[in-house]
Amino acid sequence: MLEVIDRRRPVGQLRPLLAPGLVDSVLAVSRTAAGHQQGAAMLRRIRLTPAGPDTADTAAEVFGTYSRGDRIHAIACRVEQRPAGNETRWLMVALHIG
C-alpha cells in the first residue's frame, strides 16, 4: 500500500486485493501526498485483531504506524474474506491513511 502511494509500485498490483472504490482512493492519495519530498514511507508497526466475535474467522481490523521523514502517521483498514470462484480470498474493504 505505502509503496503504491509513494509511486514505487504500480496500483495494478493492489487491484485484486482492494474493493473497487478503494482503488480510486489510493490513486487520489498517491497524487496528492505532500510527503513525497520527505522520503519514502516506512512501515513501523502493524497489528491485527478479529473484527468481532461473529466474524472472527472472516473479518479483521488491521492498524499500524508508518514514518515519513521525522513524522509518524497512522494507517488502518478492514479486511474480509470474500468468495472468489471456487475459493475465498481476503479483500480490503475499508482504508484510512493518516
C-alpha positions as CSV (number, residue, x, y, z in Angstrom):
1,M,0.0,0.0,0.0
2,L,2.7,2.5,1.0
3,E,4.8,1.7,-2.0
4,V,1.8,2.4,-4.3
5,I,1.1,5.7,-2.5
6,D,4.8,6.6,-2.9
7,R,4.6,5.6,-6.6
8,R,7.3,3.0,-6.1
9,R,4.9,0.2,-7.2
10,P,2.0,0.2,-9.7
11,V,-1.5,0.2,-8.4
12,G,-2.3,-2.8,-10.6
13,Q,-0.5,-5.0,-8.1
14,L,-3.1,-4.0,-5.4
15,R,-6.2,-4.1,-7.5
16,P,-7.0,-7.8,-6.8
17,L,-6.7,-7.1,-3.0
18,L,-8.9,-3.9,-2.8
19,A,-12.6,-3.3,-3.1
20,P,-13.2,-1.3,-6.3
21,G,-13.9,2.1,-4.5
22,L,-10.6,1.9,-2.6
23,V,-8.5,1.7,-5.8
24,D,-9.6,5.3,-6.7
25,S,-9.0,6.4,-3.1
26,V,-5.4,5.1,-3.2
27,L,-4.8,6.7,-6.5
28,A,-6.1,10.1,-5.2
29,V,-3.8,9.9,-2.1
30,S,-0.9,9.0,-4.3
31,R,-1.4,12.1,-6.5
32,T,-1.9,14.5,-3.6
33,A,0.5,13.1,-1.0
34,A,2.5,16.1,0.2
35,G,5.1,14.0,1.9
36,H,7.0,12.7,-1.1
37,Q,9.7,15.3,-0.6
38,Q,10.4,13.8,2.9
39,G,11.4,10.4,1.5
40,A,9.8,7.0,1.3
41,A,7.1,5.9,3.8
42,M,8.4,3.1,6.1
43,L,6.1,0.8,7.9
44,R,6.9,0.8,11.6
45,R,4.3,-1.3,13.4
46,I,1.3,-3.4,12.3
47,R,-1.4,-5.1,14.4
48,L,-4.3,-7.3,13.5
49,T,-7.4,-8.1,15.5
50,P,-10.6,-10.1,14.7
51,A,-13.4,-7.7,13.7
52,G,-15.8,-9.2,16.2
53,P,-17.0,-12.5,17.8
54,D,-19.4,-13.3,14.9
55,T,-16.8,-12.6,12.2
56,A,-13.6,-13.7,13.9
57,D,-12.7,-16.1,11.1
58,T,-13.8,-13.9,8.2
59,A,-13.0,-10.3,9.0
60,A,-10.2,-8.4,10.7
61,E,-9.2,-4.9,11.6
62,V,-5.6,-4.1,10.7
63,F,-3.9,-1.0,12.1
64,G,-0.4,0.4,12.4
65,T,2.0,3.2,12.0
66,Y,4.5,4.3,9.4
67,S,7.1,7.1,9.3
68,R,8.0,9.6,6.6
69,G,11.0,11.7,7.5
70,D,10.7,12.5,11.2
71,R,6.9,12.2,11.3
72,I,4.8,9.2,12.4
73,H,1.5,8.5,10.7
74,A,-1.4,6.0,11.3
75,I,-2.9,3.6,8.8
76,A,-5.9,1.3,9.4
77,C,-8.1,-1.0,7.3
78,R,-10.7,-3.7,7.4
79,V,-10.2,-7.0,5.5
80,E,-12.9,-9.6,4.9
81,Q,-12.9,-13.0,3.3
82,R,-15.0,-12.9,0.1
83,P,-16.0,-15.6,-2.4
84,A,-13.8,-15.8,-5.5
85,G,-14.8,-18.6,-7.8
86,N,-14.4,-21.9,-6.0
87,E,-12.5,-20.5,-3.2
88,T,-12.3,-17.4,-0.9
89,R,-9.8,-14.6,-0.8
90,W,-9.1,-11.7,1.6
91,L,-10.2,-8.3,0.3
92,M,-9.5,-4.9,1.8
93,V,-13.0,-3.2,2.2
94,A,-12.1,-0.1,4.2
95,L,-9.0,2.1,4.5
96,H,-7.9,5.1,6.4
97,I,-4.5,6.7,5.9
98,G,-3.4,9.4,8.3
